Amino acid sequence: MIQRKEDEMVEQATTGGEQHEFSAEVGRLLDLVVHALYSEREIFLRELVANAADATDRRRFEALTDAARTLPEDAKVRIDPEKDARRLTISDDGAGMSKEELARNLGTIARSGTRAFGQELAKHKPEERPSLIGQFGVGFYAAFMVADHVDVVSRRAGSDEAWRWSSDGKGSFTLSPATRERPGTDIVLHIKEDADEFLDAWRLEAIVRKWADHIAWPITIRRDGEDKTANAGTALWRKPRAELTEEQLNDFYRHVSHNFDTPWATLHWHAEGTLEFTALLFIPGSRPFEFGEQVRDSRVRLHVRRMFITDEAGLLPSWLRFVQGVVDTEDLPLNVSREMLQATPVLARIRKAVTNRVLNELRSRAKDAESYAGFWENFGPVLKEGIWDDAEYRTDLAGLARFRSSTQEGLTTLADYVARMKDGQEAIYYLTGDNAGTLPASPQLEGFRARGIEVLLLSDPVDSFWPDRLGTFEGKELRGISQAHADLDKFEAPQDDAPRADLDALLPALKAALGEAVSEVRGTNRLVGSAVVLSASAQGPDLQLQRLLRRSGQAVPDLAPVLEINAAHPLIRDLAARVARGEAIDDVALILLDVARIQDGESPKDPAGFASRLTATLARAGV
């Protein structure tokens, strides 16, 4: 619904109308940005300057294939405070925006929703809240923390038309024709009465040095009638590590990542020989909000001789897309095109070298189990994507993977699991599910736990895919326990003197009562305390994978599950006796199937019918 409203708004904004209403969702989010982030108002300048620098980078790259978009030699980001007029203008010589782009980029926000944004605000302390700006992509709207009105005048590079976007941030914006001498963008903030500090050139310079000192383009501030450069503009990554402070590195990380945490790891090195490049990479200390929904491509920035080229070079595989930073090489021409990037063997070798260096760093840091556990919690699911789709690094990533276990505290490795395997055990057993908290109580584990067999507990969506692709580890097959019940016969079961039901008549009676809802009813040796459990039919994937595929919208054949029953359970013994006496068990059979579904993480197919049957059964039992 939100996306439809946004699309309608963009359509209206690009067909000639001047006044355009923000959706109610956008209005609420603007209110949150302005008021909930009030304590960190200076962050607005960091966001606007970063946007201006990105636009300038974008125009430079576009000019490689379109001479009409060539940058002027004096391209820079200009900040002009006007105290008397109470205006602050941030200007750039970047790619600019057309009327359509102004409507799309500045007229539609809140793609993540205000509810999620508000929930995140509530969870964070005020001093931690600025990081949410970049994570939600609402950096431009931080301008309304200090301005009661914002005008954006922009002219797209290669076009003679300029347009003005104007809004007070309270529910609507206008689009109108404008004039601008050359391509680029002016953002004019009409400063609020209580924000005088942001009209002071010295205060603005301090903010720029704090947040944007490493931006490569010159940033000037108008002071005493002159434009004074406010940033160092140095290629930080080119300096020796010994000359850099942790504060400088952390500030640069926050600049390239648009996050405000402290990196978990910093990698800085210079490669020489047949390949020459410098890299400064960061592994974040926390997972960005909605990280899993972001673009899956790596956004590490490629520079050639210090000049930004693109952040779409794919310098790392998608399963390392959380890594941020810069790679600067001497081995590519400055006018490298997008097509050349895809074809050049130089870039392929750089990719391989950078990927291997990051993996070596992870291996080294994995020795600190406590620290690595925090990293794995944040980005483990992404690394496991590599086990699934990257044959070259599959084995390396399997060695770096960490797992919950049915027998161990904390996290364990596949290698440690293999070292603990029982005599005669031929496979690495695992169980997949949606909820890490409930997996240890799954009935699927009972038979394995009773025999002292360790099972890995996997709860990420990708866990339903990668084990089959990996296949084996150190010669041991990975095998899901929901389809490995026959393996239990190889291990001695604990002594159990409980009487067992005669299943000869019960099994066909249960199948007749359940009909097509199950493909088969059979006895099982993998239950101890539970009466029933579900398993997949031999013709299809396991039940967890079926659920996952259905939730993702993929067509999955409607394969009826197998209902397995525990002959030693008192309820099953009672049912067998009732069948022997010729009594009907239809209602109880349906209740058992729904109980099995609930245990497996599903809901009853007919919740009202389940509740009615259960209530009636309890009433007959005199409960």
DRENKOL-568507 format. One record per residue (C-alpha): residue in three letters; y, z, x. Coordinates in steps of 0.02 Angstrom, whole numbers, plus 50000, padded with zeros to 5 digits. Each point is the difference from the previous one (the first is absolute). Layout:
! DRENKOL-568507
  aa     y     z     x
 ALA     Y     Z     X
...
This chain:
! DRENKOL-568507
  aa     y     z     x
 MET 50000 50000 50000
 ILE 50122 50047 50140
 GLN 49963 49839 50094
 ARG 50028 49896 49842
 LYS 50170 50083 49973
 GLU 50046 49968 50181
 ASP 49952 49817 49986
 GLU 50101 49981 49840
 MET 50150 50082 50084
 VAL 49990 49883 50150
 GLU 49988 49851 49883
 GLN 50154 50057 49905
 ALA 50093 50030 50162
 THR 49966 49826 50064
 THR 50043 49902 49844
 GLY 50187 50030 49996
 GLY 50026 50169 49914
 GLU 50117 50121 50090
 GLN 49953 50172 49930
 HIS 49822 50056 50027
 GLU 49923 50164 49948
 PHE 49885 50097 50115
 SER 49841 50053 49914
 ALA 49990 50183 49948
 GLU 49875 50023 50142
 VAL 50126 49940 50128
 GLY 50137 50110 49929
 ARG 49891 50155 50014
 LEU 49953 49959 50179
 LEU 50180 49974 50050
 ASP 50039 50172 49931
 LEU 49859 50074 50105
 VAL 50060 49912 50158
 VAL 50180 50057 49976
 HIS 49965 50181 49955
 ALA 49830 50052 50068
 LEU 50039 49932 50175
 TYR 50177 50069 50003
 SER 49976 50112 50152
 GLU 49969 49851 50117
 ARG 50142 49887 49949
 GLU 50027 49926 50173
 ILE 49835 49909 49984
 PHE 50086 49867 49895
 LEU 50083 49928 50157
 ARG 49836 49991 50094
 GLU 49922 49902 49856
 LEU 50145 49878 49979
 VAL 50016 49967 50187
 ALA 49812 49973 50016
 ASN 50006 49877 49854
 ALA 50144 49907 50083
 ALA 49907 49989 50166
 ASP 49843 49938 49911
 ALA 50102 49865 49912
 THR 50071 49944 50167
 ASP 49825 49994 50075
 ARG 49942 49898 49852
 ARG 50138 49872 50018
 ARG 49965 49980 50184
 PHE 49818 49963 49962
 GLU 50043 49881 49859
 ALA 50116 49906 50119
 LEU 49851 49953 50109
 THR 49951 49872 49869
 ASP 50167 49972 49911
 ALA 50154 49966 50105
 ALA 50112 50030 49849
 ARG 49958 50185 50014
 THR 50045 50020 50184
 LEU 50077 50169 50039
 PRO 50177 50012 50066
 GLU 50011 50056 50181
 ASP 50093 50158 49951
 ALA 49872 50056 49870
 LYS 50008 50186 49973
 VAL 50001 50139 49870
 ARG 50176 50059 49960
 ILE 50050 50166 49921
 ASP 50178 50013 49936
 PRO 50061 50165 49926
 GLU 50165 49989 49903
 LYS 50062 50175 49964
 ASP 50150 49953 49894
 ALA 49899 49882 49889
 ARG 49850 50119 50003
 ARG 49886 49854 50043
 LEU 49860 49985 50126
 THR 49939 49824 50038
 ILE 49839 49954 50093
 SER 49997 49815 50045
 ASP 49874 49889 50087
 ASP 49976 49819 50050
 GLY 49822 49994 49937
 ALA 49901 49890 49884
 GLY 50102 50050 49848
 MET 49941 49990 49819
 SER 50014 49871 49864
 LYS 50042 50047 49822
 GLU 49815 50004 49959
 GLU 49961 50110 50150
 LEU 50140 50121 49958
 ALA 49929 50020 49826
 ARG 49823 50021 50063
 ASN 50033 50110 50151
 LEU 50137 50111 49930
 GLY 49969 49990 49814
 THR 49819 50054 49998
 ILE 49933 50159 50078
 ALA 49878 50138 49954
 ARG 49846 49893 50026
 SER 49910 50162 50040
 GLY 50069 50087 49845
 THR 50116 50146 49979
 ARG 49860 50116 49949
 ALA 49912 49979 50167
 PHE 50166 50016 50092
 GLY 50043 50159 49906
 GLN 49829 50073 50035
 GLU 50021 49969 50186
 LEU 50173 50079 49998
 ALA 49929 50155 49918
 LYS 49867 50017 50135
 HIS 50119 49990 50148
 LYS 50129 50119 50068
 PRO 50180 49934 49992
 GLU 50005 49970 50188
 GLU 49844 49891 49987
 ARG 50061 49891 49857
 PRO 50091 49863 50097
 SER 49833 49927 50052
 LEU 49968 49956 49819
 ILE 50144 49876 50001
 GLY 49917 49877 50116
 GLN 49830 50028 49924
 PHE 50059 49950 49828
 GLY 50106 49854 50060
 VAL 50159 50066 49920
 GLY 50105 50014 50159
 PHE 50145 49895 49936
 TYR 50021 50114 49850
 ALA 50032 50148 50115
 ALA 50176 49927 50006
 PHE 50031 50080 49830
 MET 49983 50172 50080
 VAL 50173 49975 50075
 ALA 50076 49861 49894
 ASP 50045 49996 49817
 HIS 50005 49810 50004
 VAL 49919 49870 50114
 ASP 50044 49816 50022
 VAL 49889 49879 50095
 VAL 50073 49831 50048
 SER 49872 49884 50075
 ARG 49987 49818 50053
 ARG 49830 49926 50040
 ALA 49987 49916 50170
 GLY 49998 49812 49972
 SER 50098 50014 49837
 ASP 50185 49988 49958
 GLU 49985 50117 49848
 ALA 50036 50186 50005
 TRP 49964 50128 49864
 ARG 50054 50176 49961
 TRP 49881 50135 49937
 SER 50092 50151 49931
 SER 49940 50164 49923
 ASP 50044 50182 49975
 GLY 49815 50044 50003
 LYS 50002 50065 49822
 GLY 49905 49870 49904
 SER 50064 49825 50032
 PHE 50059 49876 50131
 THR 50104 49841 49996
 LEU 49982 49836 50091
 SER 50150 49887 50027
 PRO 50056 49859 50116
 ALA 50086 50056 50160
 THR 50063 49932 50166
 ARG 49944 50039 50176
 GLU 50058 49907 50155
 ARG 49827 49990 50079
 PRO 49822 50044 49955
 GLY 49948 50181 49996
 THR 50029 50154 49893
 ASP 50138 50127 49971
 ILE 49952 50165 49918
 VAL 50156 50089 49937
 LEU 49982 50183 49954
 HIS 50137 50082 49897
 ILE 49982 50175 50069
 LYS 49990 50153 49888
 GLU 50131 50137 50009
 ASP 49879 50122 50081
 ALA 49941 49878 50135
 ASP 50155 49985 50109
 GLU 49899 50031 50158
 PHE 49927 49824 49985
 LEU 50173 49924 50018
 ASP 50020 50079 50172
 ALA 49960 49877 50141
 TRP 49940 50138 50118
 ARG 49881 50070 49869
 LEU 49932 49825 49967
 GLU 49973 49971 50185
 ALA 49901 50161 50015
 ILE 49888 49944 49856
 VAL 49972 49830 50079
 ARG 49954 50077 50167
 LYS 49882 50119 49914
 TRP 49909 49875 49891
 ALA 50033 49824 50064
 ASP 50038 50010 50186
 HIS 49854 49887 50044
 ILE 50039 49857 49880
 ALA 50013 49845 50109
 TRP 50151 49924 49912
 PRO 50172 50073 50043
 ILE 50062 50124 49870
 THR 50188 50019 50002
 ILE 50112 50124 49911
 ARG 50182 49962 49962
 ARG 50107 50133 50083
 ASP 50186 49995 50039
 GLY 50008 49817 49954
 GLU 49857 49948 50115
 ASP 49813 49974 49981
 LYS 49914 50123 50118
 THR 49815 49982 50039
 ALA 49907 50153 49936
 ASN 49819 49971 50054
 ALA 49919 49981 50170
 GLY 49900 49850 49939
 THR 49877 50017 50144
 ALA 49820 49940 49997
 LEU 49927 50174 50007
 TRP 49825 49935 50026
 ARG 50052 49917 50164
 LYS 50046 50166 50081
 PRO 49873 50099 50103
 ARG 49918 50139 49900
 ALA 50067 50129 50123
 GLU 50179 49953 49950
 LEU 49970 50027 49814
 THR 50009 50164 49908
 GLU 49890 50048 49854
 GLU 50155 50002 49891
 GLN 50040 49819 50046
 LEU 49822 49944 49966
 ASN 49993 50091 49834
 ASP 50168 49927 49946
 PHE 49940 49825 50045
 TYR 49838 50029 49904
 ARG 50100 50049 49846
 HIS 50106 49844 50020
 VAL 49855 49876 50008
 SER 49890 50089 49873
 HIS 50132 50055 49872
 ASN 49909 50167 49998
 PHE 50068 50170 50048
 ASP 49846 50090 50064
 THR 49949 50026 50181
 PRO 49873 49877 50071
 TRP 49824 50064 50031
 ALA 49985 49890 50154
 THR 50119 49896 50105
 LEU 49933 49856 50106
 HIS 50117 49925 50129
 TRP 49940 49881 50136
 HIS 50040 49842 50096
 ALA 49862 49871 50026
 GLU 50009 49886 50152
 GLY 49889 49865 50070
 THR 49943 49846 49906
 LEU 50090 50073 49850
 GLU 50167 50090 50006
 PHE 50066 50105 49859
 THR 50072 50171 49962
 ALA 49947 50102 49850
 LEU 50068 50156 49918
 LEU 49888 50049 49854
 PHE 49990 50151 49888
 ILE 49861 50073 49893
 PRO 50085 50093 49856
 GLY 49977 50185 49978
 SER 49987 49985 49811
 ARG 49944 49870 49876
 PRO 50143 49909 49912
 PHE 50003 50024 49812
 GLU 49896 49866 49911
 PHE 49946 49935 50171
 GLY 49841 49924 49929
 GLU 50103 49889 49883
 GLN 50108 49926 50136
 VAL 49976 49827 50077
 ARG 49841 50001 50104
 ASP 50075 49905 50147
 SER 50059 50081 50161
 ARG 50189 50012 50015
 VAL 50014 50034 50187
 ARG 50155 49908 50059
 LEU 49984 49855 50122
 HIS 50142 49977 50124
 VAL 50017 49864 50132
 ARG 50107 50053 50149
 ARG 50073 50143 49896
 MET 50048 49887 49855
 PHE 49920 50037 49832
 ILE 49894 49856 49936
 THR 49900 50063 49851
 ASP 49902 50146 49929
 GLU 49872 49880 49925
 ALA 49908 49950 50159
 GLY 49846 50103 49956
 LEU 50002 50088 50168
 LEU 49870 50123 49938
 PRO 49857 49977 49878
 SER 50026 50057 49821
 TRP 49895 50156 50030
 LEU 50133 50059 50124
 ARG 50147 49958 49886
 PHE 50060 50180 50003
 VAL 50050 49979 50184
 GLN 50187 49969 50021
 GLY 50102 49937 50147
 VAL 50049 49855 50111
 VAL 49911 49878 50115
 ASP 50116 49902 50117
 THR 49932 49855 50104
 GLU 50063 49879 50131
 ASP 49861 49875 49965
 LEU 50068 49917 49843
 PRO 50153 49889 49978
 LEU 50150 50071 49907
 ASN 49993 49859 49874
 VAL 49819 50035 49955
 SER 49965 49943 49824
 ARG 49891 50080 49866
 GLU 49874 49859 50021
 MET 49994 50025 50189
 LEU 49969 50185 49977
 GLN 49844 49961 49901
 ALA 49933 49878 50130
 THR 50050 50066 50170
 PRO 49860 50078 50105
 VAL 50129 50112 50083
 LEU 50028 50097 49841
 ALA 49813 50013 49970
 ARG 49978 50080 50171
 ILE 50144 50120 49968
 ARG 49922 50049 49834
 LYS 49835 50039 50083
 ALA 50081 50100 50141
 VAL 50108 50101 49881
 THR 49855 50034 49881
 ASN 49888 50060 50142
 ARG 50137 50114 50065
 VAL 50022 50082 49830
 LEU 49812 50024 49984
 ASN 49993 50080 50173
 GLU 50138 50119 49947
 LEU 49902 50048 49844
 ARG 49842 50031 50102
 SER 50097 50112 50117
 ARG 50084 50098 49862
 ALA 49838 50017 49902
 LYS 49946 50128 50131
 ASP 50122 50122 49919
 ALA 49901 50023 49839
 GLU 50134 50097 49906
 SER 50141 49878 50036
 TYR 49889 49850 49968
 ALA 49945 50071 49833
 GLY 50181 49992 49941
 PHE 50015 49820 50057
 TRP 49836 49955 49914
 GLU 50057 50079 49838
 ASN 50152 49887 50003
 PHE 49929 49836 50060
 GLY 49810 50012 50004
 PRO 49978 49893 49843
 VAL 50101 49861 50082
 LEU 49894 50003 50159
 LYS 49843 49989 49893
 GLU 50067 49836 49930
 GLY 49974 49933 50177
 ILE 49816 50049 49997
 TRP 49986 49893 49845
 ASP 50097 49845 50050
 ASP 50014 49992 50191
 ALA 49836 49958 50086
 GLU 50080 50006 50173
 TYR 50052 50182 49987
 ARG 49874 50064 49872
 THR 49898 50103 50124
 ASP 50156 50073 50084
 LEU 50069 50056 49832
 ALA 49834 50074 49946
 GLY 50009 50111 50155
 LEU 50175 50057 49953
 ALA 49956 50037 49819
 ARG 49986 50178 49935
 PHE 49908 50062 49846
 ARG 49969 50150 49889
 SER 49820 50058 50000
 SER 49883 50095 49887
 THR 49951 50117 50143
 GLN 50151 50012 50116
 GLU 50171 50080 49989
 GLY 50147 49885 50033
 LEU 49976 49821 50056
 THR 49856 49922 50096
 THR 49964 49835 50088
 LEU 49858 49877 49978
 ALA 49943 50039 50177
 ASP 49991 50186 49964
 TYR 49907 49966 49839
 VAL 49869 49898 50094
 ALA 49981 50140 50127
 ARG 49959 50123 49858
 MET 49876 49889 49907
 LYS 49832 50076 49953
 ASP 49841 49945 50085
 GLY 49938 49844 49915
 GLN 50168 49962 49918
 GLU 50037 49815 50015
 ALA 50165 49982 49907
 ILE 50176 50069 49991
 TYR 50017 50057 49819
 TYR 50163 49997 49904
 LEU 50063 50030 49824
 THR 50155 49915 49927
 GLY 50110 50066 49860
 ASP 50178 50010 49936
 ASN 50035 50183 50034
 ALA 49974 50082 50170
 GLY 50008 50171 49918
 THR 49857 49971 49879
 LEU 49883 49899 50111
 PRO 49917 50153 50080
 ALA 49941 50055 49826
 SER 49925 49832 49954
 PRO 49820 50006 49934
 GLN 49967 49851 50113
 LEU 50000 50120 50148
 GLU 49874 50127 49935
 GLY 49841 49925 50070
 PHE 50079 49961 50169
 ARG 50077 50172 50013
 ALA 49836 50084 49955
 ARG 49916 49908 50145
 GLY 50139 50037 50123
 ILE 50057 49819 50013
 GLU 50184 49974 50037
 VAL 50100 49881 49891
 LEU 50173 49929 50035
 LEU 50120 50018 49854
 LEU 50114 49848 49977
 SER 50140 49999 49872
 ASP 50118 49858 50047
 PRO 49989 49837 49902
 VAL 49959 49901 50158
 ASP 49848 50111 50027
 SER 49907 49901 49868
 PHE 50010 49845 50111
 TRP 50001 50031 50187
 PRO 49829 50085 50023
 ASP 49908 49842 49949
 ARG 50108 49896 50117
 LEU 49973 50119 50147
 GLY 49814 50006 49962
 THR 49944 50110 50143
 PHE 50070 50122 50126
 GLU 49906 50039 50161
 GLY 49850 49915 49924
 LYS 50001 50105 49841
 GLU 50024 49915 49832
 LEU 50135 50065 49884
 ARG 49923 50032 49830
 GLY 50078 50063 49838
 ILE 49898 50144 49927
 SER 50021 49940 49821
 GLN 49880 49859 50045
 ALA 49898 50090 50132
 HIS 49901 50124 49895
 ALA 49835 49930 50064
 ASP 50046 50058 50175
 LEU 49976 50181 49945
 ASP 49812 49975 49995
 LYS 50003 49993 50191
 PHE 50060 50179 50012
 GLU 49912 50158 49948
 ALA 50072 50075 49842
 PRO 50030 50187 49987
 GLN 49865 50101 49915
 ASP 50025 49994 49812
 ASP 49877 50089 49884
 ALA 50097 49958 49841
 PRO 49893 49916 49867
 ARG 50033 49816 49970
 ALA 50011 49906 49837
 ASP 49875 49867 49957
 LEU 50108 49843 50000
 ASP 49872 49877 49932
 ALA 50064 50015 49821
 LEU 50177 50059 50037
 LEU 50057 49850 50103
 PRO 49964 49868 49866
 ALA 50074 50115 49867
 LEU 50162 50017 50096
 LYS 50007 49813 50032
 ALA 49973 49964 49815
 ALA 50139 50122 49953
 LEU 50123 49928 50126
 GLY 49958 49817 49975
 GLU 50105 49876 50098
 ALA 50115 50138 50066
 VAL 49879 50022 50145
 SER 49891 49875 50091
 GLU 49866 50128 50037
 VAL 49956 50185 49986
 ARG 49897 50073 50141
 GLY 49958 50161 50087
 THR 50082 50044 50165
 ASN 49972 50115 50147
 ARG 50184 50007 50051
 LEU 50057 50132 49875
 VAL 49986 50188 50020
 GLY 50121 50086 49882
 SER 50052 49856 49888
 ALA 49900 49927 49856
 VAL 50055 49819 50016
 VAL 50089 49878 50114
 LEU 50051 49818 49989
 SER 49960 49863 50125
 ALA 50037 49815 50006
 SER 49872 49873 49945
 ALA 49915 49903 50138
 GLN 50093 49842 49948
 GLY 50178 50062 50034
 PRO 50119 50097 50113
 ASP 50007 50189 49992
 LEU 50093 50081 49857
 GLN 50153 50051 50101
 LEU 50027 49821 50059
 GLN 49981 49936 49822
 ARG 50135 50121 49940
 LEU 50115 49952 50142
 LEU 49983 49815 49965
 ARG 50033 50024 49815
 ARG 50157 50102 50035
 SER 50065 49862 50113
 GLY 49979 49875 49857
 GLN 49851 49906 50072
 ALA 49862 49938 49887
 VAL 49844 50104 50022
 PRO 49838 49968 49905
 ASP 49964 50138 49875
 LEU 49847 50070 50088
 ALA 49920 50147 49911
 PRO 49965 50146 50118
 VAL 49836 50089 50031
 LEU 49983 50177 49931
 GLU 49898 50111 50115
 ILE 49934 50167 49939
 ASN 49944 50159 50086
 ALA 49827 50046 49936
 ALA 50020 50179 50063
 HIS 50157 50036 49900
 PRO 49975 50117 49849
 LEU 50093 49881 49885
 ILE 49889 49854 50047
 ARG 49844 50107 49976
 ASP 50064 50049 49828
 LEU 50034 49819 49953
 ALA 49825 49949 50056
 ALA 49927 50138 49889
 ARG 50103 49940 49851
 VAL 49940 49822 50023
 ALA 49821 50063 50010
 ARG 50029 50086 49832
 GLY 50066 49838 49926
 GLU 50182 50061 49985
 ALA 50149 49883 50014
 ILE 50106 50013 50158
 ASP 50126 49862 49970
 ASP 50157 50110 49999
 VAL 49946 50097 50154
 ALA 49960 49839 50092
 LEU 50176 49935 49967
 ILE 50074 50166 50056
 LEU 49900 49992 50162
 LEU 50062 49825 50036
 ASP 50180 50053 49974
 VAL 49974 50153 50110
 ALA 49934 49886 50136
 ARG 50153 49889 49981
 ILE 50117 50149 50015
 GLN 49909 50061 50155
 ASP 50023 49826 50075
 GLY 50187 50000 49971
 GLU 50003 49901 49838
 SER 50049 50044 49823
 PRO 49881 49991 49853
 LYS 50002 49828 49920
 ASP 50030 50084 49832
 PRO 50092 50166 50032
 ALA 50011 50044 49815
 GLY 49815 49966 49974
 PHE 49957 50102 50155
 ALA 50102 50148 49938
 SER 49923 49989 49826
 ARG 49821 49992 50064
 LEU 50028 50141 50125
 THR 50077 50112 49867
 ALA 49858 49966 49878
 THR 49869 50035 50134
 LEU 50082 50164 50048
 ALA 50010 50050 49818
 ARG 49814 49967 49974
 ALA 49964 50104 50155
 GLY 50097 50144 49924
 VAL 50126 50008 50141
